[in-house]
Amino acid sequence: MSWNYRIMEDGKDNKWYSIREVFYNGKGQERAFTEIPIAPIGETPEELIDVLKMMLDNAEKTKSQILKSDIKCIGWE
């Protein structure tokens, strides 16, 4: 199983965007995602900064593939 941070579009009439953790099966297909947006946290200021950098890096790499919160995720294979 792998995962990354992704931009997710929420709302129908009033759209907004958040960062979620998205989990993938062995074939790289979306399996699940966090129900609520992810807030960056760390045990030290340095770790917090590392998490923020990872979120930004993942978001920039996948910004052309924004997910919608109503996507259907497939089961584990």
N, CA, C, O and CB atoms as a CASP TS submission, in Angstrom:
PFRMAT TS
TARGET T0000
AUTHOR 0000-0000-0000
METHOD Language model
MODEL 1
PARENT N/A
ATOM      1  N   MET     1       0.855  -1.174   0.000  1.00  0.00           N
ATOM      2  CA  MET     1       0.000   0.000   0.000  1.00  0.00           C
ATOM      3  C   MET     1       0.897   1.232   0.000  1.00  0.00           C
ATOM      4  O   MET     1       1.925   1.272   0.676  1.00  0.00           O
ATOM      5  CB  MET     1      -0.971   0.001   1.228  1.00  0.00           C
ATOM      6  N   SER     2       0.493   2.221  -0.762  1.00  0.00           N
ATOM      7  CA  SER     2       1.195   3.497  -0.766  1.00  0.00           C
ATOM      8  C   SER     2       0.171   4.607  -0.557  1.00  0.00           C
ATOM      9  O   SER     2      -1.037   4.383  -0.637  1.00  0.00           O
ATOM     10  CB  SER     2       1.988   3.705  -2.097  1.00  0.00           C
ATOM     11  N   TRP     3       0.670   5.792  -0.291  1.00  0.00           N
ATOM     12  CA  TRP     3      -0.220   6.933  -0.089  1.00  0.00           C
ATOM     13  C   TRP     3       0.533   8.210  -0.440  1.00  0.00           C
ATOM     14  O   TRP     3       1.760   8.223  -0.536  1.00  0.00           O
ATOM     15  CB  TRP     3      -0.748   6.985   1.379  1.00  0.00           C
ATOM     16  N   ASN     4      -0.224   9.274  -0.627  1.00  0.00           N
ATOM     17  CA  ASN     4       0.347  10.604  -0.780  1.00  0.00           C
ATOM     18  C   ASN     4      -0.709  11.635  -0.422  1.00  0.00           C
ATOM     19  O   ASN     4      -1.867  11.304  -0.164  1.00  0.00           O
ATOM     20  CB  ASN     4       0.875  10.828  -2.222  1.00  0.00           C
ATOM     21  N   TYR     5      -0.287  12.884  -0.413  1.00  0.00           N
ATOM     22  CA  TYR     5      -1.221  13.983  -0.194  1.00  0.00           C
ATOM     23  C   TYR     5      -1.745  14.418  -1.547  1.00  0.00           C
ATOM     24  O   TYR     5      -0.985  14.519  -2.510  1.00  0.00           O
ATOM     25  CB  TYR     5      -0.547  15.176   0.562  1.00  0.00           C
ATOM     26  N   ARG     6      -3.056  14.678  -1.624  1.00  0.00           N
ATOM     27  CA  ARG     6      -3.667  15.121  -2.884  1.00  0.00           C
ATOM     28  C   ARG     6      -4.594  16.292  -2.618  1.00  0.00           C
ATOM     29  O   ARG     6      -5.138  16.441  -1.524  1.00  0.00           O
ATOM     30  CB  ARG     6      -4.442  13.964  -3.565  1.00  0.00           C
ATOM     31  N   ILE     7      -4.761  17.112  -3.633  1.00  0.00           N
ATOM     32  CA  ILE     7      -5.763  18.173  -3.587  1.00  0.00           C
ATOM     33  C   ILE     7      -7.111  17.535  -3.879  1.00  0.00           C
ATOM     34  O   ILE     7      -7.245  16.749  -4.816  1.00  0.00           O
ATOM     35  CB  ILE     7      -5.441  19.328  -4.610  1.00  0.00           C
ATOM     36  N   MET     8      -8.113  17.879  -3.066  1.00  0.00           N
ATOM     37  CA  MET     8      -9.447  17.344  -3.282  1.00  0.00           C
ATOM     38  C   MET     8     -10.443  18.490  -3.349  1.00  0.00           C
ATOM     39  O   MET     8     -10.406  19.413  -2.536  1.00  0.00           O
ATOM     40  CB  MET     8      -9.832  16.348  -2.166  1.00  0.00           C
ATOM     41  N   GLU     9     -11.327  18.418  -4.324  1.00  0.00           N
ATOM     42  CA  GLU     9     -12.396  19.407  -4.484  1.00  0.00           C
ATOM     43  C   GLU     9     -13.603  18.947  -3.690  1.00  0.00           C
ATOM     44  O   GLU     9     -14.035  17.800  -3.800  1.00  0.00           O
ATOM     45  CB  GLU     9     -12.765  19.609  -5.985  1.00  0.00           C
ATOM     46  N   ASP    10     -14.145  19.860  -2.884  1.00  0.00           N
ATOM     47  CA  ASP    10     -15.333  19.574  -2.076  1.00  0.00           C
ATOM     48  C   ASP    10     -16.448  20.532  -2.448  1.00  0.00           C
ATOM     49  O   ASP    10     -16.220  21.549  -3.103  1.00  0.00           O
ATOM     50  CB  ASP    10     -15.016  19.675  -0.566  1.00  0.00           C
ATOM     51  N   GLY    11     -17.641  20.199  -2.028  1.00  0.00           N
ATOM     52  CA  GLY    11     -18.781  21.078  -2.237  1.00  0.00           C
ATOM     53  C   GLY    11     -19.356  20.945  -3.631  1.00  0.00           C
ATOM     54  O   GLY    11     -18.678  20.508  -4.561  1.00  0.00           O
ATOM     55  N   LYS    12     -20.604  21.323  -3.762  1.00  0.00           N
ATOM     56  CA  LYS    12     -21.262  21.263  -5.066  1.00  0.00           C
ATOM     57  C   LYS    12     -21.485  22.665  -5.605  1.00  0.00           C
ATOM     58  O   LYS    12     -21.011  22.988  -6.694  1.00  0.00           O
ATOM     59  CB  LYS    12     -22.599  20.508  -4.970  1.00  0.00           C
ATOM     60  N   ASP    13     -22.192  23.496  -4.869  1.00  0.00           N
ATOM     61  CA  ASP    13     -22.453  24.857  -5.324  1.00  0.00           C
ATOM     62  C   ASP    13     -21.311  25.800  -4.952  1.00  0.00           C
ATOM     63  O   ASP    13     -20.925  26.660  -5.744  1.00  0.00           O
ATOM     64  CB  ASP    13     -23.764  25.366  -4.735  1.00  0.00           C
ATOM     65  N   ASN    14     -20.782  25.638  -3.764  1.00  0.00           N
ATOM     66  CA  ASN    14     -19.668  26.456  -3.286  1.00  0.00           C
ATOM     67  C   ASN    14     -18.437  25.575  -3.165  1.00  0.00           C
ATOM     68  O   ASN    14     -18.180  24.994  -2.110  1.00  0.00           O
ATOM     69  CB  ASN    14     -20.005  27.133  -1.922  1.00  0.00           C
ATOM     70  N   LYS    15     -17.678  25.477  -4.247  1.00  0.00           N
ATOM     71  CA  LYS    15     -16.516  24.598  -4.251  1.00  0.00           C
ATOM     72  C   LYS    15     -15.396  25.163  -3.388  1.00  0.00           C
ATOM     73  O   LYS    15     -15.196  26.374  -3.302  1.00  0.00           O
ATOM     74  CB  LYS    15     -16.020  24.381  -5.676  1.00  0.00           C
ATOM     75  N   TRP    16     -14.675  24.248  -2.753  1.00  0.00           N
ATOM     76  CA  TRP    16     -13.473  24.593  -2.012  1.00  0.00           C
ATOM     77  C   TRP    16     -12.520  23.414  -2.112  1.00  0.00           C
ATOM     78  O   TRP    16     -12.922  22.311  -2.482  1.00  0.00           O
ATOM     79  CB  TRP    16     -13.794  24.944  -0.520  1.00  0.00           C
ATOM     80  N   TYR    17     -11.276  23.646  -1.787  1.00  0.00           N
ATOM     81  CA  TYR    17     -10.239  22.636  -1.966  1.00  0.00           C
ATOM     82  C   TYR    17      -9.527  22.382  -0.640  1.00  0.00           C
ATOM     83  O   TYR    17      -9.383  23.274   0.195  1.00  0.00           O
ATOM     84  CB  TYR    17      -9.228  23.074  -3.050  1.00  0.00           C
ATOM     85  N   SER    18      -9.087  21.131  -0.477  1.00  0.00           N
ATOM     86  CA  SER    18      -8.378  20.744   0.739  1.00  0.00           C
ATOM     87  C   SER    18      -7.298  19.732   0.383  1.00  0.00           C
ATOM     88  O   SER    18      -7.225  19.241  -0.744  1.00  0.00           O
ATOM     89  CB  SER    18      -9.356  20.158   1.798  1.00  0.00           C
ATOM     90  N   ILE    19      -6.464  19.435   1.369  1.00  0.00           N
ATOM     91  CA  ILE    19      -5.454  18.393   1.213  1.00  0.00           C
ATOM     92  C   ILE    19      -5.936  17.164   1.972  1.00  0.00           C
ATOM     93  O   ILE    19      -6.336  17.255   3.132  1.00  0.00           O
ATOM     94  CB  ILE    19      -4.046  18.869   1.730  1.00  0.00           C
ATOM     95  N   ARG    20      -5.896  16.019   1.307  1.00  0.00           N
ATOM     96  CA  ARG    20      -6.277  14.748   1.935  1.00  0.00           C
ATOM     97  C   ARG    20      -5.163  13.730   1.725  1.00  0.00           C
ATOM     98  O   ARG    20      -4.377  13.840   0.784  1.00  0.00           O
ATOM     99  CB  ARG    20      -7.625  14.216   1.354  1.00  0.00           C
ATOM    100  N   GLU    21      -5.105  12.748   2.602  1.00  0.00           N
ATOM    101  CA  GLU    21      -4.240  11.599   2.368  1.00  0.00           C
ATOM    102  C   GLU    21      -5.029  10.627   1.511  1.00  0.00           C
ATOM    103  O   GLU    21      -6.168  10.292   1.832  1.00  0.00           O
ATOM    104  CB  GLU    21      -3.763  10.932   3.716  1.00  0.00           C
ATOM    105  N   VAL    22      -4.420  10.172   0.412  1.00  0.00           N
ATOM    106  CA  VAL    22      -5.070   9.214  -0.486  1.00  0.00           C
ATOM    107  C   VAL    22      -4.219   7.944  -0.479  1.00  0.00           C
ATOM    108  O   VAL    22      -2.997   8.000  -0.618  1.00  0.00           O
ATOM    109  CB  VAL    22      -5.232   9.799  -1.956  1.00  0.00           C
ATOM    110  N   PHE    23      -4.880   6.807  -0.317  1.00  0.00           N
ATOM    111  CA  PHE    23      -4.210   5.514  -0.238  1.00  0.00           C
ATOM    112  C   PHE    23      -4.484   4.719  -1.515  1.00  0.00           C
ATOM    113  O   PHE    23      -5.583   4.770  -2.068  1.00  0.00           O
ATOM    114  CB  PHE    23      -4.680   4.725   1.014  1.00  0.00           C
ATOM    115  N   TYR    24      -3.471   3.985  -1.975  1.00  0.00           N
ATOM    116  CA  TYR    24      -3.541   3.262  -3.247  1.00  0.00           C
ATOM    117  C   TYR    24      -3.310   1.775  -3.033  1.00  0.00           C
ATOM    118  O   TYR    24      -2.614   1.364  -2.105  1.00  0.00           O
ATOM    119  CB  TYR    24      -2.512   3.818  -4.243  1.00  0.00           C
ATOM    120  N   ASN    25      -3.915   0.971  -3.917  1.00  0.00           N
ATOM    121  CA  ASN    25      -3.642  -0.461  -3.884  1.00  0.00           C
ATOM    122  C   ASN    25      -2.351  -0.731  -4.645  1.00  0.00           C
ATOM    123  O   ASN    25      -1.695   0.211  -5.089  1.00  0.00           O
ATOM    124  CB  ASN    25      -4.824  -1.274  -4.488  1.00  0.00           C
ATOM    125  N   GLY    26      -1.978  -1.981  -4.804  1.00  0.00           N
ATOM    126  CA  GLY    26      -0.739  -2.352  -5.475  1.00  0.00           C
ATOM    127  C   GLY    26      -0.684  -1.967  -6.942  1.00  0.00           C
ATOM    128  O   GLY    26       0.392  -1.959  -7.539  1.00  0.00           O
ATOM    129  N   LYS    27      -1.824  -1.648  -7.530  1.00  0.00           N
ATOM    130  CA  LYS    27      -1.881  -1.242  -8.935  1.00  0.00           C
ATOM    131  C   LYS    27      -1.884   0.281  -9.097  1.00  0.00           C
ATOM    132  O   LYS    27      -2.012   0.788 -10.211  1.00  0.00           O
ATOM    133  CB  LYS    27      -3.121  -1.831  -9.597  1.00  0.00           C
ATOM    134  N   GLY    28      -1.744   1.002  -7.992  1.00  0.00           N
ATOM    135  CA  GLY    28      -1.718   2.459  -8.058  1.00  0.00           C
ATOM    136  C   GLY    28      -3.083   3.103  -8.184  1.00  0.00           C
ATOM    137  O   GLY    28      -3.182   4.281  -8.527  1.00  0.00           O
ATOM    138  N   GLN    29      -4.136   2.353  -7.913  1.00  0.00           N
ATOM    139  CA  GLN    29      -5.494   2.892  -8.004  1.00  0.00           C
ATOM    140  C   GLN    29      -5.937   3.391  -6.629  1.00  0.00           C
ATOM    141  O   GLN    29      -5.607   2.789  -5.607  1.00  0.00           O
ATOM    142  CB  GLN    29      -6.485   1.816  -8.543  1.00  0.00           C
ATOM    143  N   GLU    30      -6.695   4.505  -6.610  1.00  0.00           N
ATOM    144  CA  GLU    30      -7.172   5.046  -5.344  1.00  0.00           C
ATOM    145  C   GLU    30      -7.994   4.005  -4.605  1.00  0.00           C
ATOM    146  O   GLU    30      -8.936   3.429  -5.149  1.00  0.00           O
ATOM    147  CB  GLU    30      -8.000   6.317  -5.574  1.00  0.00           C
ATOM    148  N   ARG    31      -7.619   3.777  -3.361  1.00  0.00           N
ATOM    149  CA  ARG    31      -8.314   2.791  -2.531  1.00  0.00           C
ATOM    150  C   ARG    31      -9.180   3.482  -1.485  1.00  0.00           C
ATOM    151  O   ARG    31     -10.312   3.070  -1.234  1.00  0.00           O
ATOM    152  CB  ARG    31      -7.305   1.853  -1.849  1.00  0.00           C
ATOM    153  N   ALA    32      -8.642   4.533  -0.880  1.00  0.00           N
ATOM    154  CA  ALA    32      -9.356   5.239   0.182  1.00  0.00           C
ATOM    155  C   ALA    32      -8.733   6.619   0.360  1.00  0.00           C
ATOM    156  O   ALA    32      -7.629   6.883  -0.117  1.00  0.00           O
ATOM    157  CB  ALA    32      -9.317   4.433   1.520  1.00  0.00           C
ATOM    158  N   PHE    33      -9.455   7.491   1.050  1.00  0.00           N
ATOM    159  CA  PHE    33      -8.900   8.798   1.385  1.00  0.00           C
ATOM    160  C   PHE    33      -9.468   9.237   2.722  1.00  0.00           C
ATOM    161  O   PHE    33     -10.521   8.766   3.151  1.00  0.00           O
ATOM    162  CB  PHE    33      -9.210   9.845   0.279  1.00  0.00           C
ATOM    163  N   THR    34      -8.755  10.150   3.376  1.00  0.00           N
ATOM    164  CA  THR    34      -9.212  10.624   4.674  1.00  0.00           C
ATOM    165  C   THR    34     -10.529  11.374   4.529  1.00  0.00           C
ATOM    166  O   THR    34     -10.739  12.126   3.577  1.00  0.00           O
ATOM    167  CB  THR    34      -8.151  11.523   5.325  1.00  0.00           C
ATOM    168  N   GLU    35     -11.403  11.151   5.492  1.00  0.00           N
ATOM    169  CA  GLU    35     -12.733  11.752   5.434  1.00  0.00           C
ATOM    170  C   GLU    35     -12.691  13.264   5.597  1.00  0.00           C
ATOM    171  O   GLU    35     -13.463  13.984   4.965  1.00  0.00           O
ATOM    172  CB  GLU    35     -13.620  11.150   6.499  1.00  0.00           C
ATOM    173  N   ILE    36     -11.801  13.738   6.434  1.00  0.00           N
ATOM    174  CA  ILE    36     -11.681  15.184   6.657  1.00  0.00           C
ATOM    175  C   ILE    36     -10.312  15.655   6.160  1.00  0.00           C
ATOM    176  O   ILE    36      -9.378  14.858   6.079  1.00  0.00           O
ATOM    177  CB  ILE    36     -11.872  15.537   8.172  1.00  0.00           C
ATOM    178  N   PRO    37     -10.187  16.932   5.830  1.00  0.00           N
ATOM    179  CA  PRO    37      -8.894  17.459   5.382  1.00  0.00           C
ATOM    180  C   PRO    37      -7.808  17.249   6.432  1.00  0.00           C
ATOM    181  O   PRO    37      -8.083  17.164   7.629  1.00  0.00           O
ATOM    182  CB  PRO    37      -9.014  18.948   5.050  1.00  0.00           C
ATOM    183  N   ILE    38      -6.582  17.169   5.959  1.00  0.00           N
ATOM    184  CA  ILE    38      -5.424  16.926   6.815  1.00  0.00           C
ATOM    185  C   ILE    38      -4.785  18.258   7.213  1.00  0.00           C
ATOM    186  O   ILE    38      -4.559  19.129   6.373  1.00  0.00           O
ATOM    187  CB  ILE    38      -4.391  16.018   6.097  1.00  0.00           C
ATOM    188  N   ALA    39      -4.502  18.396   8.494  1.00  0.00           N
ATOM    189  CA  ALA    39      -3.754  19.559   8.984  1.00  0.00           C
ATOM    190  C   ALA    39      -2.308  19.116   9.198  1.00  0.00           C
ATOM    191  O   ALA    39      -2.069  18.024   9.712  1.00  0.00           O
ATOM    192  CB  ALA    39      -4.383  20.138  10.319  1.00  0.00           C
ATOM    193  N   PRO    40      -1.353  19.939   8.817  1.00  0.00           N
ATOM    194  CA  PRO    40       0.042  19.561   9.032  1.00  0.00           C
ATOM    195  C   PRO    40       0.391  19.603  10.519  1.00  0.00           C
ATOM    196  O   PRO    40       0.061  20.562  11.216  1.00  0.00           O
ATOM    197  CB  PRO    40       0.978  20.489   8.238  1.00  0.00           C
ATOM    198  N   ILE    41       1.061  18.552  10.995  1.00  0.00           N
ATOM    199  CA  ILE    41       1.531  18.516  12.376  1.00  0.00           C
ATOM    200  C   ILE    41       2.914  17.881  12.410  1.00  0.00           C
ATOM    201  O   ILE    41       3.287  17.146  11.496  1.00  0.00           O
ATOM    202  CB  ILE    41       0.541  17.736  13.287  1.00  0.00           C
ATOM    203  N   GLY    42       3.656  18.158  13.439  1.00  0.00           N
ATOM    204  CA  GLY    42       4.975  17.572  13.613  1.00  0.00           C
ATOM    205  C   GLY    42       5.374  17.606  15.073  1.00  0.00           C
ATOM    206  O   GLY    42       4.863  18.421  15.841  1.00  0.00           O
ATOM    207  N   GLU    43       6.281  16.730  15.460  1.00  0.00           N
ATOM    208  CA  GLU    43       6.745  16.693  16.839  1.00  0.00           C
ATOM    209  C   GLU    43       7.795  17.767  17.122  1.00  0.00           C
ATOM    210  O   GLU    43       8.091  18.064  18.279  1.00  0.00           O
ATOM    211  CB  GLU    43       7.311  15.325  17.156  1.00  0.00           C
ATOM    212  N   THR    44       8.349  18.343  16.066  1.00  0.00           N
ATOM    213  CA  THR    44       9.312  19.441  16.199  1.00  0.00           C
ATOM    214  C   THR    44       8.998  20.454  15.106  1.00  0.00           C
ATOM    215  O   THR    44       8.309  20.121  14.142  1.00  0.00           O
ATOM    216  CB  THR    44      10.808  18.928  16.097  1.00  0.00           C
ATOM    217  N   PRO    45       9.485  21.674  15.235  1.00  0.00           N
ATOM    218  CA  PRO    45       9.279  22.636  14.151  1.00  0.00           C
ATOM    219  C   PRO    45       9.856  22.134  12.828  1.00  0.00           C
ATOM    220  O   PRO    45       9.265  22.358  11.771  1.00  0.00           O
ATOM    221  CB  PRO    45       9.908  23.978  14.514  1.00  0.00           C
ATOM    222  N   GLU    46      10.989  21.468  12.877  1.00  0.00           N
ATOM    223  CA  GLU    46      11.616  20.947  11.661  1.00  0.00           C
ATOM    224  C   GLU    46      10.748  19.882  10.996  1.00  0.00           C
ATOM    225  O   GLU    46      10.601  19.857   9.774  1.00  0.00           O
ATOM    226  CB  GLU    46      12.993  20.369  11.981  1.00  0.00           C
ATOM    227  N   GLU    47      10.173  18.998  11.825  1.00  0.00           N
ATOM    228  CA  GLU    47       9.299  17.962  11.278  1.00  0.00           C
ATOM    229  C   GLU    47       8.049  18.571  10.660  1.00  0.00           C
ATOM    230  O   GLU    47       7.590  18.116   9.612  1.00  0.00           O
ATOM    231  CB  GLU    47       8.912  16.960  12.367  1.00  0.00           C
ATOM    232  N   LEU    48       7.499  19.587  11.296  1.00  0.00           N
ATOM    233  CA  LEU    48       6.334  20.287  10.743  1.00  0.00           C
ATOM    234  C   LEU    48       6.668  20.874   9.377  1.00  0.00           C
ATOM    235  O   LEU    48       5.883  20.753   8.436  1.00  0.00           O
ATOM    236  CB  LEU    48       5.858  21.403  11.702  1.00  0.00           C
ATOM    237  N   ILE    49       7.813  21.501   9.271  1.00  0.00           N
ATOM    238  CA  ILE    49       8.231  22.084   7.996  1.00  0.00           C
ATOM    239  C   ILE    49       8.402  20.994   6.942  1.00  0.00           C
ATOM    240  O   ILE    49       8.029  21.192   5.786  1.00  0.00           O
ATOM    241  CB  ILE    49       9.544  22.876   8.166  1.00  0.00           C
ATOM    242  N   ASP    50       8.966  19.837   7.328  1.00  0.00           N
ATOM    243  CA  ASP    50       9.115  18.721   6.389  1.00  0.00           C
ATOM    244  C   ASP    50       7.758  18.233   5.889  1.00  0.00           C
ATOM    245  O   ASP    50       7.604  17.936   4.705  1.00  0.00           O
ATOM    246  CB  ASP    50       9.876  17.564   7.051  1.00  0.00           C
ATOM    247  N   VAL    51       6.773  18.149   6.785  1.00  0.00           N
ATOM    248  CA  VAL    51       5.423  17.724   6.389  1.00  0.00           C
ATOM    249  C   VAL    51       4.817  18.741   5.431  1.00  0.00           C
ATOM    250  O   VAL    51       4.216  18.365   4.424  1.00  0.00           O
ATOM    251  CB  VAL    51       4.511  17.546   7.633  1.00  0.00           C
ATOM    252  N   LEU    52       4.970  20.022   5.735  1.00  0.00           N
ATOM    253  CA  LEU    52       4.446  21.060   4.845  1.00  0.00           C
ATOM    254  C   LEU    52       5.091  20.981   3.467  1.00  0.00           C
ATOM    255  O   LEU    52       4.407  21.130   2.455  1.00  0.00           O
ATOM    256  CB  LEU    52       4.674  22.448   5.450  1.00  0.00           C
ATOM    257  N   LYS    53       6.410  20.747   3.418  1.00  0.00           N
ATOM    258  CA  LYS    53       7.094  20.607   2.138  1.00  0.00           C
ATOM    259  C   LYS    53       6.572  19.405   1.363  1.00  0.00           C
ATOM    260  O   LYS    53       6.387  19.485   0.149  1.00  0.00           O
ATOM    261  CB  LYS    53       8.598  20.479   2.350  1.00  0.00           C
ATOM    262  N   MET    54       6.329  18.275   2.063  1.00  0.00           N
ATOM    263  CA  MET    54       5.809  17.075   1.400  1.00  0.00           C
ATOM    264  C   MET    54       4.406  17.336   0.852  1.00  0.00           C
ATOM    265  O   MET    54       4.091  16.929  -0.266  1.00  0.00           O
ATOM    266  CB  MET    54       5.789  15.876   2.380  1.00  0.00           C
ATOM    267  N   MET    55       3.572  18.008   1.630  1.00  0.00           N
ATOM    268  CA  MET    55       2.222  18.343   1.165  1.00  0.00           C
ATOM    269  C   MET    55       2.292  19.206  -0.093  1.00  0.00           C
ATOM    270  O   MET    55       1.592  18.942  -1.071  1.00  0.00           O
ATOM    271  CB  MET    55       1.429  19.075   2.273  1.00  0.00           C
ATOM    272  N   LEU    56       3.131  20.228  -0.066  1.00  0.00           N
ATOM    273  CA  LEU    56       3.257  21.120  -1.210  1.00  0.00           C
ATOM    274  C   LEU    56       3.812  20.384  -2.423  1.00  0.00           C
ATOM    275  O   LEU    56       3.313  20.556  -3.535  1.00  0.00           O
ATOM    276  CB  LEU    56       4.149  22.306  -0.861  1.00  0.00           C
ATOM    277  N   ASP    57       4.826  19.577  -2.221  1.00  0.00           N
ATOM    278  CA  ASP    57       5.425  18.813  -3.317  1.00  0.00           C
ATOM    279  C   ASP    57       4.398  17.870  -3.947  1.00  0.00           C
ATOM    280  O   ASP    57       4.269  17.824  -5.170  1.00  0.00           O
ATOM    281  CB  ASP    57       6.641  18.013  -2.813  1.00  0.00           C
ATOM    282  N   ASN    58       3.664  17.115  -3.113  1.00  0.00           N
ATOM    283  CA  ASN    58       2.643  16.205  -3.631  1.00  0.00           C
ATOM    284  C   ASN    58       1.539  16.959  -4.353  1.00  0.00           C
ATOM    285  O   ASN    58       1.076  16.526  -5.408  1.00  0.00           O
ATOM    286  CB  ASN    58       2.050  15.377  -2.502  1.00  0.00           C
ATOM    287  N   ALA    59       1.110  18.092  -3.786  1.00  0.00           N
ATOM    288  CA  ALA    59       0.040  18.877  -4.407  1.00  0.00           C
ATOM    289  C   ALA    59       0.479  19.430  -5.759  1.00  0.00           C
ATOM    290  O   ALA    59      -0.297  19.422  -6.714  1.00  0.00           O
ATOM    291  CB  ALA    59      -0.387  20.025  -3.483  1.00  0.00           C
ATOM    292  N   GLU    60       1.717  19.910  -5.843  1.00  0.00           N
ATOM    293  CA  GLU    60       2.208  20.444  -7.112  1.00  0.00           C
ATOM    294  C   GLU    60       2.325  19.343  -8.171  1.00  0.00           C
ATOM    295  O   GLU    60       2.027  19.583  -9.341  1.00  0.00           O
ATOM    296  CB  GLU    60       3.567  21.125  -6.909  1.00  0.00           C
ATOM    297  N   LYS    61       2.751  18.156  -7.781  1.00  0.00           N
ATOM    298  CA  LYS    61       2.914  17.052  -8.737  1.00  0.00           C
ATOM    299  C   LYS    61       1.578  16.538  -9.271  1.00  0.00           C
ATOM    300  O   LYS    61       1.516  16.020 -10.386  1.00  0.00           O
ATOM    301  CB  LYS    61       3.673  15.907  -8.084  1.00  0.00           C
ATOM    302  N   THR    62       0.512  16.677  -8.487  1.00  0.00           N
ATOM    303  CA  THR    62      -0.779  16.105  -8.883  1.00  0.00           C
ATOM    304  C   THR    62      -1.854  17.162  -9.136  1.00  0.00           C
ATOM    305  O   THR    62      -3.033  16.820  -9.224  1.00  0.00           O
ATOM    306  CB  THR    62      -1.259  15.150  -7.818  1.00  0.00           C
ATOM    307  N   LYS    63      -1.474  18.447  -9.255  1.00  0.00           N
ATOM    308  CA  LYS    63      -2.486  19.508  -9.385  1.00  0.00           C
ATOM    309  C   LYS    63      -3.328  19.404 -10.645  1.00  0.00           C
ATOM    310  O   LYS    63      -4.419  19.971 -10.708  1.00  0.00           O
ATOM    311  CB  LYS    63      -1.818  20.847  -9.359  1.00  0.00           C
ATOM    312  N   SER    64      -2.840  18.690 -11.644  1.00  0.00           N
ATOM    313  CA  SER    64      -3.645  18.503 -12.854  1.00  0.00           C
ATOM    314  C   SER    64      -4.607  17.320 -12.712  1.00  0.00           C
ATOM    315  O   SER    64      -5.380  17.035 -13.626  1.00  0.00           O
ATOM    316  CB  SER    64      -2.733  18.293 -14.069  1.00  0.00           C
ATOM    317  N   GLN    65      -4.560  16.638 -11.579  1.00  0.00           N
ATOM    318  CA  GLN    65      -5.419  15.467 -11.334  1.00  0.00           C
ATOM    319  C   GLN    65      -6.162  15.632 -10.012  1.00  0.00           C
ATOM    320  O   GLN    65      -6.113  14.753  -9.153  1.00  0.00           O
ATOM    321  CB  GLN    65      -4.579  14.158 -11.321  1.00  0.00           C
ATOM    322  N   ILE    66      -6.839  16.745  -9.857  1.00  0.00           N
ATOM    323  CA  ILE    66      -7.565  17.016  -8.616  1.00  0.00           C
ATOM    324  C   ILE    66      -8.702  16.014  -8.472  1.00  0.00           C
ATOM    325  O   ILE    66      -9.467  15.778  -9.407  1.00  0.00           O
ATOM    326  CB  ILE    66      -8.109  18.474  -8.593  1.00  0.00           C
ATOM    327  N   LEU    67      -8.796  15.430  -7.279  1.00  0.00           N
ATOM    328  CA  LEU    67      -9.849  14.456  -6.997  1.00  0.00           C
ATOM    329  C   LEU    67     -11.080  15.169  -6.467  1.00  0.00           C
ATOM    330  O   LEU    67     -10.981  16.260  -5.907  1.00  0.00           O
ATOM    331  CB  LEU    67      -9.364  13.395  -5.988  1.00  0.00           C
ATOM    332  N   LYS    68     -12.231  14.556  -6.643  1.00  0.00           N
ATOM    333  CA  LYS    68     -13.476  15.087  -6.093  1.00  0.00           C
ATOM    334  C   LYS    68     -13.867  14.214  -4.912  1.00  0.00           C
ATOM    335  O   LYS    68     -13.660  13.000  -4.926  1.00  0.00           O
ATOM    336  CB  LYS    68     -14.617  15.128  -7.174  1.00  0.00           C
ATOM    337  N   SER    69     -14.433  14.839  -3.893  1.00  0.00           N
ATOM    338  CA  SER    69     -14.736  14.117  -2.659  1.00  0.00           C
ATOM    339  C   SER    69     -15.790  13.026  -2.842  1.00  0.00           C
ATOM    340  O   SER    69     -15.978  12.201  -1.948  1.00  0.00           O
ATOM    341  CB  SER    69     -15.201  15.087  -1.608  1.00  0.00           C
ATOM    342  N   ASP    70     -16.472  13.007  -3.970  1.00  0.00           N
ATOM    343  CA  ASP    70     -17.477  11.962  -4.193  1.00  0.00           C
ATOM    344  C   ASP    70     -16.937  10.808  -5.055  1.00  0.00           C
ATOM    345  O   ASP    70     -17.721  10.012  -5.571  1.00  0.00           O
ATOM    346  CB  ASP    70     -18.716  12.568  -4.858  1.00  0.00           C
ATOM    347  N   ILE    71     -15.598  10.709  -5.217  1.00  0.00           N
ATOM    348  CA  ILE    71     -15.046   9.622  -6.022  1.00  0.00           C
ATOM    349  C   ILE    71     -15.350   8.280  -5.366  1.00  0.00           C
ATOM    350  O   ILE    71     -15.486   8.176  -4.147  1.00  0.00           O
ATOM    351  CB  ILE    71     -13.522   9.798  -6.208  1.00  0.00           C
ATOM    352  N   LYS    72     -15.450   7.286  -6.187  1.00  0.00           N
ATOM    353  CA  LYS    72     -15.640   5.922  -5.694  1.00  0.00           C
ATOM    354  C   LYS    72     -14.284   5.238  -5.691  1.00  0.00           C
ATOM    355  O   LYS    72     -13.638   5.119  -6.733  1.00  0.00           O
ATOM    356  CB  LYS    72     -16.677   5.126  -6.570  1.00  0.00           C
ATOM    357  N   CYS    73     -13.862   4.798  -4.540  1.00  0.00           N
ATOM    358  CA  CYS    73     -12.592   4.097  -4.438  1.00  0.00           C
ATOM    359  C   CYS    73     -12.829   2.597  -4.591  1.00  0.00           C
ATOM    360  O   CYS    73     -13.863   2.081  -4.168  1.00  0.00           O
ATOM    361  CB  CYS    73     -11.893   4.412  -3.091  1.00  0.00           C
ATOM    362  N   ILE    74     -11.875   1.905  -5.191  1.00  0.00           N
ATOM    363  CA  ILE    74     -12.011   0.470  -5.398  1.00  0.00           C
ATOM    364  C   ILE    74     -11.479  -0.287  -4.206  1.00  0.00           C
ATOM    365  O   ILE    74     -10.795   0.288  -3.360  1.00  0.00           O
ATOM    366  CB  ILE    74     -11.286   0.035  -6.665  1.00  0.00           C
ATOM    367  N   GLY    75     -11.781  -1.564  -4.124  1.00  0.00           N
ATOM    368  CA  GLY    75     -11.318  -2.387  -3.005  1.00  0.00           C
ATOM    369  C   GLY    75      -9.889  -2.834  -3.170  1.00  0.00           C
ATOM    370  O   GLY    75      -9.287  -2.648  -4.227  1.00  0.00           O
ATOM    371  N   TRP    76      -9.347  -3.423  -2.128  1.00  0.00           N
ATOM    372  CA  TRP    76      -7.997  -3.966  -2.170  1.00  0.00           C
ATOM    373  C   TRP    76      -7.962  -5.163  -3.096  1.00  0.00           C
ATOM    374  O   TRP    76      -8.930  -5.919  -3.184  1.00  0.00           O
ATOM    375  CB  TRP    76      -7.513  -4.354  -0.762  1.00  0.00           C
ATOM    376  N   GLU    77      -6.855  -5.334  -3.779  1.00  0.00           N
ATOM    377  CA  GLU    77      -6.724  -6.492  -4.682  1.00  0.00           C
ATOM    378  C   GLU    77      -5.518  -7.291  -4.303  1.00  0.00           C
ATOM    379  O   GLU    77      -5.226  -8.306  -4.935  1.00  0.00           O
ATOM    380  CB  GLU    77      -6.625  -6.054  -6.153  1.00  0.00           C
TER
END
